[in-house]
Amino acid sequence: MEYSPHCHSTQPVKNKLFVFCIMLSLWVYMLYCCVGYCSTTPSFMMEERSSRNPLKHLQKQDLEMFLKSQSGDLLNNESDADSKGDGWEENKGDAAYDEDSGVAGALNGSETKKLPQAIIIGVKKGGTRALLEFLRLHPDIRAVGAEPHFFDRNYEKGLEWYRFPSGPLQKALLLYLGDCEHNCSDIEAPLPPHASMSQELMPKTEEGQLTMEKTPSYFVTKEVPARIHAMSKDTKLIVVVRDPVTRAISDYTQTRSKKPDIPSFENLTFKNITANLIDTSWSAVQIGMYARHLEQWLQFFPMSQLLFVSGERLISDPAGEMARVQHFLGLRREVTHKHFHFNPTKGFPCLKRPESNSKPHCLGKTKGRTHPNIHPDVIQRLREFYKPFNKKFYYMTGHDFGWD
């Protein structure tokens, strides 16, 4: 058999051809990626405004997807789950504020962002979270999901921050909506990745809808009345109040759930147990002195602009209290007894939609904690301490809440 040099030389040729094909494929892929990238960059032939708004080249659903991916429970300065807006089970369900509609509303040019016309200003552990969730059932109310703490902790940032706080999502929306003219260079540091859409801006509202927020610490912060009045003297204010003794114990129970090593309720209540002297500097006691706090508010707002909701009746008769609230806000009565289902296990009313067969939405794990056993003498001493404050509060509001 003769040796053929041509037959031996075909192998290197095949190898070279194989390598060439791989390199060609890589170059084609890189060119494809480059073309895809360039197609999303702004054209230098576009008008000046478009060149500053690269998000204009994104599909609207892409931006919505991005915003939804950032959605989550609101951050807050407090670690209290109630202040984060997660005090209710299935909070994203149909009985609560619709996150998707909130995102869509933010991209809907027919809606506008407004400063709140009504604010739930107090009190802590009074039932403010329950009231806010009840109100969110109403189609004419849009509410911030958690507590902005603008008037007591972030006031120096200004009303524009309150309406539309700074952050990466703000910049994205400003660019998309064409509102980023001169102020985008002032955008603050990025928010944590789990910050939600609601943290970025007040909810958008249509004509006839009310914007609301709730921050219970407003009622007991002396600077807040003047600050809200400066924003709008017509703001409607809602205060959820509760038996101050029960409220103080609930406040202590919440704190103890986070800090198990704190002193006993009795030790914190009294400056001197032997002398039976109440420590009014302890916030759990101080908050329940409602009449003293109300005096500060009446320096700036008439009583007609304040509504006091009974935290006890909000549990025993939620539909009745909601009728008062809706009337006070000038809204038609949409939230009725059909929206409530009492859960005997939790001891609180749950929310439901009359037209839906979905599971009722109840208070979450952070609500309805079991209170510690407090000595009856301590409770009696607290009742005696609060009695003159309660009596004055009843007189100021024209309503006897029946706590004594």
Disulfide bonds with the S-S distance in Angstrom:
Cys180-Cys184 1.11
Cys350-Cys362 1.94
